[in-house]
C-alpha cells in the first residue's frame, strides 16, 4: 500500500482527511462514549475536550497535505540543484491509555498528510475508540492497507513494531521507562526514526502578585483533570510564602467541591483507568504520608465500587520527597513553599523531566524571565493545560525526543532528498 499511497497528490490526501474529520464529527457521541467506557474519564470531558480536538487536528493537517514543498538551491557551477520532500514510509505509533483517540490522531493526521502508511497500536486497556476510528477510515475512502490498527500488549505487539526491519519510523507516547526500551529496540534493528513524548513532573509557580482565584482554578485543572492521568500534570506547585496559607485554604475548599463518580453522569472526575494504576497512586499517597508531608485533603478511596481516588493535596512537601520527584499519574498535588523567585526557578528545573511548566503572575517581566529560564518544552503563563494543534508540543531532558503538533512534526514524517543535475549548456552559448 505504501508505494501507491506515497504517490497520491496532496489535494487527494487533503480531501480524505477532511472527509474523515467530518465522519468523526458525525459520530462524536458514539466515539466519546467508547472513550469513557474504556478510560473512565467523564463523558462530558470526552465530548467537550477529546473529540473536538481530534476533529480539529485532522482538519489542521489536511490543510498541510498540499502545502509542503521542496526548494531550489543556489549552487556553484553548471548545475541545477533542488530538494524534494518525500514520505518517510511505513510508520508505527504506540498509543497510551489516557487520551487514546487524541494521541492516535496526533500521529495519524500528520503521518497520513505526508503520504505515509500508518500502523496504530492502541493501549491494551483502551482499544475501542481506535478500532471504531479504523471503520471510519474505511468509510472515508482511504485505500486498503494505508492505516492498520493492531491491538495487543506492549512487549508482544509494541515491541515487535519497534524492532521491525520494514518500519521506518516509530512514535511513542507513554512512560520514560518504556521510551528507553523503544529507543533501544529501534537502534538495535534498522535505526528507524524515533519520536518520544514521555513523562513529566511539571512545576507551576504561583507568584505573590498572582490572581488568586485564577491560580486556584488552574492548579486544579493542572493536576485533577483526567483524574491526574496527564503527562503535563502540574504536580509540583511552588507557592510564594506570603500567599501560601491563603492559597492552600482556597485550593482545599475548591477541591472538596469537586464531584466524583460514575463517568456517564454529570461529574468532574471519574475513576483511575485500572486496578494497576489505582494501586500505584495509592502507593505514592502512602509514601507522602510516611515521608512527612501533610495531607491537606483527600488521600482515600472514594466510597463505592470502582478505582476512585479522592483528589489529594499534600503541603509541607520538600524537594527530596518521592512525591515531589517521581511522576505519579494520578490526582495527587504537592505544594512547596518558596521565598525567592530565582530559587523557585532553580528548584523547578531540579528534575530529570522537562515536559511543561507554568507560572501565575501579573509581572510580565517575571513571566518572560521564567519562560526563558525554565527547562520545559511548553510554558504556560496565567493558564495551564491549554493546547492548540498549531502549537508544537514535546519535552526537554527525559521527557522525550522530537515534537508533536504544529508544522514542526511534519519533519518527523518526511525525508528530504537532494537532487543535483549537470546542465548541458556552457556560459555564453
CORLINLIN-V942977 format. One record per residue. RES is the residue in three letters. PSI is psi as a letter, one per 30 degrees, with the letter a starting at -180 (none if undefined). OMEGA is omega in degrees with one decimal (* if undefined). D_FIRST is the distance of its C-alpha to the first C-alpha in Angstrom with 2 decimals. Layout:
res->RES psi->PSI omega->OMEGA d_first->D_FIRST
res->RES psi->PSI omega->OMEGA d_first->D_FIRST
This chain:
res->UNK psi->f omega->-176.1 d_first->0.00
res->UNK psi->e omega->-177.6 d_first->3.82
res->UNK psi->e omega->179.1 d_first->5.63
res->UNK psi->e omega->-176.4 d_first->5.53
res->UNK psi->e omega->-178.3 d_first->6.08
res->UNK psi->f omega->-179.4 d_first->8.60
res->UNK psi->f omega->175.4 d_first->10.37
res->UNK psi->l omega->-178.5 d_first->11.16
res->UNK psi->l omega->176.0 d_first->14.82
res->UNK psi->e omega->178.0 d_first->16.56
res->UNK psi->e omega->178.7 d_first->18.47
res->UNK psi->e omega->177.6 d_first->15.52
res->UNK psi->e omega->176.8 d_first->14.17
res->UNK psi->e omega->-176.3 d_first->17.86
res->UNK psi->e omega->178.1 d_first->18.50
res->UNK psi->e omega->179.1 d_first->15.79
res->UNK psi->e omega->177.5 d_first->17.19
res->UNK psi->e omega->177.1 d_first->20.66
res->UNK psi->e omega->178.5 d_first->20.02
res->UNK psi->e omega->178.0 d_first->18.86
res->UNK psi->e omega->178.2 d_first->22.00
res->UNK psi->e omega->-180.0 d_first->24.13
res->UNK psi->e omega->177.0 d_first->22.92
res->UNK psi->e omega->179.2 d_first->23.69
res->UNK psi->e omega->178.6 d_first->27.04
res->UNK psi->f omega->-178.2 d_first->27.78
res->UNK psi->g omega->-174.3 d_first->27.14
res->UNK psi->e omega->-177.6 d_first->28.82
res->UNK psi->e omega->-179.6 d_first->31.61
res->UNK psi->e omega->-178.7 d_first->29.49
res->UNK psi->e omega->177.5 d_first->27.19
res->UNK psi->e omega->178.6 d_first->30.34
res->UNK psi->e omega->177.6 d_first->31.98
res->UNK psi->e omega->-179.6 d_first->29.20
res->UNK psi->e omega->179.1 d_first->29.37
res->UNK psi->e omega->178.9 d_first->33.13
res->UNK psi->e omega->-178.6 d_first->33.07
res->UNK psi->e omega->-167.8 d_first->30.90
res->UNK psi->e omega->-178.5 d_first->32.31
res->UNK psi->f omega->178.1 d_first->35.86
res->UNK psi->l omega->180.0 d_first->35.97
res->UNK psi->k omega->-179.7 d_first->38.14
res->UNK psi->e omega->178.1 d_first->36.49
res->UNK psi->e omega->177.5 d_first->38.05
res->UNK psi->e omega->178.4 d_first->36.19
res->UNK psi->e omega->-176.8 d_first->32.81
res->UNK psi->e omega->-173.7 d_first->33.53
res->UNK psi->f omega->-175.4 d_first->35.20
res->UNK psi->d omega->-171.7 d_first->33.29
res->UNK psi->e omega->-172.8 d_first->29.94
res->UNK psi->e omega->175.0 d_first->28.38
res->UNK psi->e omega->177.6 d_first->29.74
res->UNK psi->e omega->175.9 d_first->28.38
res->UNK psi->e omega->-179.3 d_first->24.89
res->UNK psi->e omega->-179.6 d_first->25.12
res->UNK psi->e omega->-178.5 d_first->26.58
res->UNK psi->e omega->178.6 d_first->23.91
res->UNK psi->e omega->179.5 d_first->21.01
res->UNK psi->e omega->178.3 d_first->23.25
res->UNK psi->e omega->-177.7 d_first->24.24
res->UNK psi->f omega->169.0 d_first->20.83
res->UNK psi->e omega->178.5 d_first->19.94
res->UNK psi->f omega->179.3 d_first->22.90
res->UNK psi->f omega->-171.2 d_first->21.57
res->UNK psi->e omega->-177.7 d_first->18.22
res->UNK psi->g omega->-175.6 d_first->20.12
res->UNK psi->g omega->178.5 d_first->22.88
res->UNK psi->k omega->-174.8 d_first->21.70
res->UNK psi->l omega->171.1 d_first->22.94
res->UNK psi->a omega->179.5 d_first->24.14
res->UNK psi->l omega->171.2 d_first->27.76
res->UNK psi->l omega->-174.7 d_first->30.23
res->UNK psi->k omega->-177.9 d_first->32.48
res->UNK psi->i omega->-176.7 d_first->36.24
res->UNK psi->l omega->178.2 d_first->36.49
res->UNK psi->l omega->174.8 d_first->39.67
res->UNK psi->a omega->-177.2 d_first->40.30
res->UNK psi->i omega->-178.0 d_first->38.92
res->UNK psi->l omega->169.5 d_first->35.28
res->UNK psi->k omega->-176.0 d_first->32.67
res->UNK psi->k omega->176.0 d_first->30.52
res->UNK psi->l omega->176.3 d_first->27.57
res->UNK psi->k omega->175.6 d_first->24.75
res->UNK psi->k omega->174.2 d_first->21.13
res->UNK psi->j omega->-174.6 d_first->19.24
res->UNK psi->l omega->177.4 d_first->15.62
res->UNK psi->l omega->177.3 d_first->12.99
res->UNK psi->e omega->-177.4 d_first->13.70
res->UNK psi->b omega->178.2 d_first->10.22
res->UNK psi->k omega->-177.4 d_first->9.41
res->UNK psi->k omega->177.7 d_first->12.46
res->UNK psi->l omega->178.3 d_first->14.52
res->UNK psi->k omega->178.4 d_first->17.44
res->UNK psi->j omega->-165.3 d_first->20.48
res->UNK psi->k omega->177.9 d_first->22.45
res->UNK psi->l omega->-176.7 d_first->26.24
res->UNK psi->f omega->-174.5 d_first->28.32
res->UNK psi->e omega->174.6 d_first->30.56
res->UNK psi->i omega->-168.0 d_first->28.29
res->UNK psi->e omega->-175.3 d_first->25.22
res->UNK psi->e omega->-179.4 d_first->23.51
res->UNK psi->e omega->179.9 d_first->24.76
res->UNK psi->e omega->174.3 d_first->23.68
res->UNK psi->e omega->-179.2 d_first->20.14
res->UNK psi->e omega->178.7 d_first->20.18
res->UNK psi->f omega->-179.7 d_first->21.62
res->UNK psi->e omega->-179.2 d_first->18.46
res->UNK psi->e omega->-171.0 d_first->15.79
res->UNK psi->e omega->177.8 d_first->17.33
res->UNK psi->e omega->179.8 d_first->17.60
res->UNK psi->e omega->178.5 d_first->14.31
res->UNK psi->e omega->-179.4 d_first->12.40
res->UNK psi->e omega->-178.1 d_first->15.06
res->UNK psi->g omega->173.6 d_first->14.41
res->UNK psi->g omega->178.8 d_first->10.70
res->UNK psi->k omega->166.0 d_first->9.53
res->UNK psi->k omega->-172.1 d_first->7.28
res->UNK psi->k omega->172.1 d_first->10.35
res->UNK psi->j omega->-178.3 d_first->12.06
res->UNK psi->k omega->176.2 d_first->15.46
res->UNK psi->j omega->178.6 d_first->18.35
res->UNK psi->l omega->175.7 d_first->21.31
res->UNK psi->k omega->-178.5 d_first->24.84
res->UNK psi->f omega->178.9 d_first->26.24
res->UNK psi->f omega->-169.2 d_first->29.07
res->UNK psi->i omega->-176.5 d_first->27.08
res->UNK psi->f omega->-164.7 d_first->23.79
res->UNK psi->e omega->-175.7 d_first->24.65
res->UNK psi->e omega->178.2 d_first->23.77
res->UNK psi->e omega->177.3 d_first->20.24
res->UNK psi->e omega->176.3 d_first->19.68
res->UNK psi->e omega->176.4 d_first->21.16
res->UNK psi->e omega->179.1 d_first->19.03
res->UNK psi->e omega->177.7 d_first->15.89
res->UNK psi->e omega->179.0 d_first->17.61
res->UNK psi->e omega->176.3 d_first->18.30
res->UNK psi->e omega->175.6 d_first->14.75
res->UNK psi->e omega->-178.9 d_first->14.02
res->UNK psi->e omega->179.7 d_first->17.30
res->UNK psi->f omega->177.3 d_first->16.55
res->UNK psi->g omega->176.3 d_first->13.85
res->UNK psi->k omega->-180.0 d_first->10.63
res->UNK psi->l omega->178.0 d_first->7.69
res->UNK psi->k omega->175.8 d_first->7.07
res->UNK psi->f omega->-179.6 d_first->5.46
res->UNK psi->e omega->176.1 d_first->5.92
res->UNK psi->k omega->174.2 d_first->9.33
res->UNK psi->k omega->174.0 d_first->10.94
res->UNK psi->k omega->-170.7 d_first->14.75
res->UNK psi->i omega->178.7 d_first->16.47
res->UNK psi->l omega->178.2 d_first->20.26
res->UNK psi->l omega->-179.8 d_first->22.62
res->UNK psi->l omega->-175.3 d_first->25.40
res->UNK psi->d omega->-175.2 d_first->25.40
res->UNK psi->e omega->-174.4 d_first->26.25
res->UNK psi->f omega->-178.3 d_first->24.34
res->UNK psi->e omega->178.1 d_first->21.10
res->UNK psi->e omega->178.6 d_first->21.20
res->UNK psi->e omega->177.6 d_first->22.81
res->UNK psi->e omega->178.1 d_first->20.14
res->UNK psi->e omega->-178.8 d_first->17.52
res->UNK psi->e omega->-177.8 d_first->20.10
res->UNK psi->f omega->-172.1 d_first->20.65
res->UNK psi->k omega->-175.1 d_first->17.18
res->UNK psi->f omega->-178.5 d_first->16.84
res->UNK psi->g omega->176.0 d_first->13.07
res->UNK psi->k omega->-172.5 d_first->13.28
res->UNK psi->f omega->-178.4 d_first->14.57
res->UNK psi->k omega->175.5 d_first->16.30
res->UNK psi->k omega->174.8 d_first->17.96
res->UNK psi->k omega->-177.4 d_first->20.11
res->UNK psi->k omega->169.4 d_first->22.93
res->UNK psi->k omega->-177.9 d_first->25.66
res->UNK psi->a omega->-174.0 d_first->28.58
res->UNK psi->l omega->177.3 d_first->31.58
res->UNK psi->e omega->-180.0 d_first->32.60
res->UNK psi->e omega->178.5 d_first->33.17
res->UNK psi->e omega->176.1 d_first->29.57
res->UNK psi->e omega->176.0 d_first->28.47
res->UNK psi->e omega->-177.6 d_first->30.48
res->UNK psi->e omega->-178.8 d_first->28.72
res->UNK psi->e omega->179.5 d_first->25.19
res->UNK psi->e omega->178.5 d_first->26.32
res->UNK psi->e omega->179.1 d_first->28.00
res->UNK psi->e omega->179.3 d_first->25.03
res->UNK psi->e omega->-179.3 d_first->22.81
res->UNK psi->e omega->-176.0 d_first->25.64
res->UNK psi->f omega->177.0 d_first->26.20
res->UNK psi->c omega->-174.7 d_first->22.64
res->UNK psi->g omega->-178.1 d_first->20.64
res->UNK psi->h omega->178.3 d_first->22.38
res->UNK psi->l omega->176.3 d_first->19.37
res->UNK psi->k omega->-177.5 d_first->20.32
res->UNK psi->k omega->165.9 d_first->22.08
res->UNK psi->k omega->-174.6 d_first->23.33
res->UNK psi->k omega->171.0 d_first->25.92
res->UNK psi->j omega->-165.4 d_first->27.86
res->UNK psi->a omega->-170.8 d_first->30.65
res->UNK psi->l omega->178.8 d_first->34.15
res->UNK psi->l omega->172.0 d_first->37.09
res->UNK psi->i omega->-162.5 d_first->40.83
res->UNK psi->k omega->178.7 d_first->41.27
res->UNK psi->k omega->172.1 d_first->44.79
res->UNK psi->j omega->-177.1 d_first->46.29
res->UNK psi->k omega->178.2 d_first->49.62
res->UNK psi->j omega->-177.2 d_first->52.14
res->UNK psi->l omega->-175.8 d_first->54.78
res->UNK psi->f omega->-179.2 d_first->58.36
res->UNK psi->g omega->-176.3 d_first->57.89
res->UNK psi->l omega->169.1 d_first->54.77
res->UNK psi->j omega->-170.1 d_first->54.73
res->UNK psi->e omega->-176.3 d_first->55.46
res->UNK psi->e omega->178.4 d_first->54.03
res->UNK psi->e omega->179.6 d_first->50.73
res->UNK psi->e omega->177.9 d_first->50.46
res->UNK psi->e omega->179.7 d_first->51.15
res->UNK psi->e omega->-178.9 d_first->48.51
res->UNK psi->e omega->179.1 d_first->45.89
res->UNK psi->e omega->178.0 d_first->46.81
res->UNK psi->e omega->176.3 d_first->46.12
res->UNK psi->e omega->-176.4 d_first->42.72
res->UNK psi->e omega->-174.6 d_first->41.99
res->UNK psi->e omega->-171.1 d_first->42.67
res->UNK psi->f omega->176.2 d_first->42.77
res->UNK psi->k omega->-180.0 d_first->39.74
res->UNK psi->h omega->179.7 d_first->37.17
res->UNK psi->g omega->-180.0 d_first->39.89
res->UNK psi->g omega->-177.4 d_first->39.70
res->UNK psi->i omega->-177.3 d_first->36.17
res->UNK psi->k omega->-176.3 d_first->35.03
res->UNK psi->f omega->-178.9 d_first->34.24
res->UNK psi->g omega->-174.1 d_first->36.40
res->UNK psi->k omega->-179.3 d_first->39.35
res->UNK psi->i omega->-171.4 d_first->42.62
res->UNK psi->f omega->171.8 d_first->44.22
res->UNK psi->j omega->-178.2 d_first->46.76
res->UNK psi->j omega->-179.8 d_first->49.02
res->UNK psi->j omega->-175.2 d_first->51.70
res->UNK psi->k omega->179.8 d_first->54.60
res->UNK psi->k omega->-173.5 d_first->57.56
res->UNK psi->f omega->-176.2 d_first->60.72
res->UNK psi->f omega->-179.6 d_first->62.64
res->UNK psi->g omega->-172.7 d_first->60.39
res->UNK psi->e omega->-173.7 d_first->59.14
res->UNK psi->e omega->178.2 d_first->61.33
res->UNK psi->e omega->179.9 d_first->60.85
res->UNK psi->e omega->-178.4 d_first->57.07
res->UNK psi->e omega->-179.2 d_first->56.94
res->UNK psi->e omega->179.9 d_first->59.26
res->UNK psi->e omega->-179.0 d_first->57.21
res->UNK psi->e omega->179.6 d_first->53.91
res->UNK psi->e omega->179.8 d_first->55.26
res->UNK psi->e omega->179.7 d_first->56.71
res->UNK psi->e omega->-178.1 d_first->53.45
res->UNK psi->e omega->179.3 d_first->51.43
res->UNK psi->f omega->178.5 d_first->53.77
res->UNK psi->f omega->-178.9 d_first->52.94
res->UNK psi->k omega->-178.9 d_first->49.23
res->UNK psi->k omega->-176.7 d_first->48.41
res->UNK psi->k omega->179.7 d_first->46.35
res->UNK psi->a omega->-179.0 d_first->45.42
res->UNK psi->j omega->-175.1 d_first->43.14
res->UNK psi->f omega->176.6 d_first->40.06
res->UNK psi->g omega->174.0 d_first->39.97
res->UNK psi->l omega->-176.4 d_first->43.41
res->UNK psi->i omega->-178.9 d_first->44.58
res->UNK psi->l omega->179.3 d_first->44.61
res->UNK psi->f omega->-177.5 d_first->43.73
res->UNK psi->k omega->174.4 d_first->42.51
res->UNK psi->a omega->179.3 d_first->40.92
res->UNK psi->l omega->168.1 d_first->40.71
res->UNK psi->l omega->-170.1 d_first->38.94
res->UNK psi->f omega->-172.0 d_first->35.57
res->UNK psi->l omega->174.1 d_first->36.83
res->UNK psi->e omega->179.8 d_first->39.87
res->UNK psi->e omega->-178.7 d_first->38.62
res->UNK psi->e omega->175.7 d_first->38.45
res->UNK psi->e omega->-179.3 d_first->41.74
res->UNK psi->e omega->179.0 d_first->43.41
res->UNK psi->e omega->-178.1 d_first->42.10
res->UNK psi->e omega->178.6 d_first->43.46
res->UNK psi->e omega->176.2 d_first->46.77
res->UNK psi->e omega->178.0 d_first->47.06
res->UNK psi->e omega->176.8 d_first->46.94
res->UNK psi->e omega->177.8 d_first->49.50
res->UNK psi->e omega->178.5 d_first->51.76
res->UNK psi->e omega->178.5 d_first->51.41
res->UNK psi->e omega->178.3 d_first->52.33
res->UNK psi->e omega->-176.0 d_first->55.47
res->UNK psi->e omega->-177.2 d_first->56.38
res->UNK psi->g omega->170.8 d_first->56.09
res->UNK psi->g omega->175.1 d_first->58.42
res->UNK psi->l omega->-179.1 d_first->56.36
res->UNK psi->k omega->180.0 d_first->58.01
res->UNK psi->j omega->-177.3 d_first->56.19
res->UNK psi->e omega->175.0 d_first->56.80
res->UNK psi->l omega->178.3 d_first->54.98
res->UNK psi->b omega->177.6 d_first->52.48
res->UNK psi->g omega->-178.2 d_first->51.60
res->UNK psi->l omega->172.7 d_first->51.69
res->UNK psi->k omega->174.4 d_first->49.60
res->UNK psi->k omega->-177.3 d_first->49.79
res->UNK psi->k omega->177.3 d_first->51.67
res->UNK psi->l omega->-178.5 d_first->49.80
res->UNK psi->k omega->177.0 d_first->46.88
res->UNK psi->l omega->-175.8 d_first->43.71
res->UNK psi->h omega->-175.6 d_first->42.63
res->UNK psi->k omega->174.6 d_first->44.61
res->UNK psi->k omega->178.7 d_first->46.10
res->UNK psi->k omega->171.9 d_first->48.55
res->UNK psi->k omega->-166.5 d_first->47.73
res->UNK psi->k omega->177.9 d_first->49.62
res->UNK psi->k omega->172.0 d_first->51.49
res->UNK psi->k omega->170.2 d_first->53.17
res->UNK psi->l omega->-177.6 d_first->55.78
res->UNK psi->h omega->179.0 d_first->57.79
res->UNK psi->k omega->175.6 d_first->54.62
res->UNK psi->l omega->-173.4 d_first->54.84
res->UNK psi->f omega->-176.3 d_first->52.10
res->UNK psi->f omega->179.2 d_first->52.34
res->UNK psi->k omega->-178.9 d_first->51.75
res->UNK psi->e omega->-177.8 d_first->48.60
res->UNK psi->f omega->177.3 d_first->47.74
res->UNK psi->f omega->-175.3 d_first->47.92
res->UNK psi->e omega->-172.6 d_first->45.71
res->UNK psi->k omega->177.4 d_first->42.92
res->UNK psi->k omega->-177.0 d_first->40.13
res->UNK psi->e omega->-178.4 d_first->41.18
res->UNK psi->h omega->178.2 d_first->38.40
res->UNK psi->l omega->-173.6 d_first->40.92
res->UNK psi->i omega->-176.9 d_first->43.62
res->UNK psi->j omega->-176.4 d_first->46.01
res->UNK psi->k omega->175.3 d_first->47.58
res->UNK psi->k omega->178.9 d_first->49.74
res->UNK psi->k omega->-177.9 d_first->52.34
res->UNK psi->k omega->-177.9 d_first->53.83
res->UNK psi->k omega->174.8 d_first->56.86
res->UNK psi->l omega->178.0 d_first->57.22
res->UNK psi->e omega->-176.6 d_first->60.01
res->UNK psi->k omega->-174.8 d_first->58.78
res->UNK psi->e omega->179.9 d_first->55.69
res->UNK psi->e omega->178.0 d_first->54.83
res->UNK psi->e omega->177.9 d_first->55.19
res->UNK psi->e omega->177.8 d_first->52.82
res->UNK psi->e omega->179.0 d_first->50.13
res->UNK psi->e omega->179.8 d_first->50.83
res->UNK psi->e omega->177.0 d_first->50.53
res->UNK psi->e omega->-179.0 d_first->47.37
res->UNK psi->f omega->-178.2 d_first->45.81
res->UNK psi->i omega->-178.5 d_first->47.15
res->UNK psi->l omega->175.8 d_first->43.91
res->UNK psi->f omega->-179.3 d_first->41.04
res->UNK psi->l omega->177.2 d_first->38.75
res->UNK psi->h omega->-175.9 d_first->38.18
res->UNK psi->e omega->-176.9 d_first->35.73
res->UNK psi->l omega->177.7 d_first->37.97
res->UNK psi->l omega->179.1 d_first->41.63
res->UNK psi->l omega->177.2 d_first->43.91
res->UNK psi->k omega->172.6 d_first->47.41
res->UNK psi->j omega->-179.9 d_first->49.85
res->UNK psi->l omega->173.0 d_first->52.58
res->UNK psi->f omega->-177.7 d_first->54.37
res->UNK psi->j omega->-175.8 d_first->54.86
res->UNK psi->e omega->178.3 d_first->52.17
res->UNK psi->e omega->178.2 d_first->53.18
res->UNK psi->e omega->178.9 d_first->52.78
res->UNK psi->e omega->179.6 d_first->49.34
res->UNK psi->e omega->176.7 d_first->48.16
res->UNK psi->e omega->178.7 d_first->49.81
res->UNK psi->e omega->-179.5 d_first->47.94
res->UNK psi->e omega->-180.0 d_first->44.59
res->UNK psi->e omega->-167.0 d_first->45.26
res->UNK psi->f omega->179.1 d_first->46.45
res->UNK psi->k omega->-176.3 d_first->44.50
res->UNK psi->i omega->-178.4 d_first->41.61
res->UNK psi->k omega->-178.1 d_first->38.81
res->UNK psi->f omega->176.9 d_first->35.49
res->UNK psi->k omega->176.6 d_first->36.60
res->UNK psi->k omega->177.6 d_first->40.23
res->UNK psi->k omega->179.4 d_first->41.48
res->UNK psi->j omega->-178.9 d_first->44.90
res->UNK psi->h omega->173.2 d_first->46.85
res->UNK psi->l omega->174.5 d_first->43.75
res->UNK psi->k omega->-178.7 d_first->41.38
res->UNK psi->h omega->175.2 d_first->37.80
res->UNK psi->k omega->-175.6 d_first->37.15
res->UNK psi->l omega->171.8 d_first->33.46
res->UNK psi->k omega->-177.6 d_first->31.67
res->UNK psi->f omega->-176.8 d_first->28.03
res->UNK psi->f omega->-178.7 d_first->29.37
res->UNK psi->k omega->-179.7 d_first->31.15
res->UNK psi->l omega->-177.3 d_first->29.48
res->UNK psi->k omega->177.3 d_first->30.01
res->UNK psi->l omega->-170.4 d_first->30.32
res->UNK psi->l omega->168.4 d_first->33.05
res->UNK psi->l omega->173.1 d_first->35.54
res->UNK psi->b omega->-174.9 d_first->36.68
res->UNK psi->g omega->174.9 d_first->35.29
res->UNK psi->g omega->170.8 d_first->33.63
res->UNK psi->a omega->179.4 d_first->30.40
res->UNK psi->k omega->176.5 d_first->28.45
res->UNK psi->a omega->-177.6 d_first->26.77
res->UNK psi->k omega->169.3 d_first->26.71
res->UNK psi->l omega->172.5 d_first->24.98
res->UNK psi->l omega->-178.9 d_first->25.40
res->UNK psi->a omega->177.3 d_first->26.85
res->UNK psi->f omega->-173.6 d_first->25.53
res->UNK psi->e omega->-176.7 d_first->25.90
res->UNK psi->f omega->-178.8 d_first->22.87
res->UNK psi->f omega->177.6 d_first->20.59
res->UNK psi->e omega->-178.0 d_first->21.72
res->UNK psi->f omega->-176.8 d_first->20.16
res->UNK psi->g omega->-179.6 d_first->16.60
res->UNK psi->l omega->169.3 d_first->17.12
res->UNK psi->k omega->177.1 d_first->18.47
res->UNK psi->k omega->-179.4 d_first->21.27
res->UNK psi->k omega->176.9 d_first->21.54
res->UNK psi->k omega->-179.7 d_first->25.06
res->UNK psi->k omega->178.7 d_first->25.80
res->UNK psi->k omega->-176.8 d_first->29.39
res->UNK psi->k omega->176.0 d_first->30.61
res->UNK psi->k omega->-178.4 d_first->34.12
res->UNK psi->k omega->-174.7 d_first->36.03
res->UNK psi->f omega->-174.3 d_first->38.17
res->UNK psi->l omega->176.6 d_first->41.17
res->UNK psi->l omega->-179.9 d_first->44.06
res->UNK psi->k omega->178.1 d_first->45.92
res->UNK psi->f omega->-179.1 d_first->48.70
res->UNK psi->none omega->* d_first->47.30
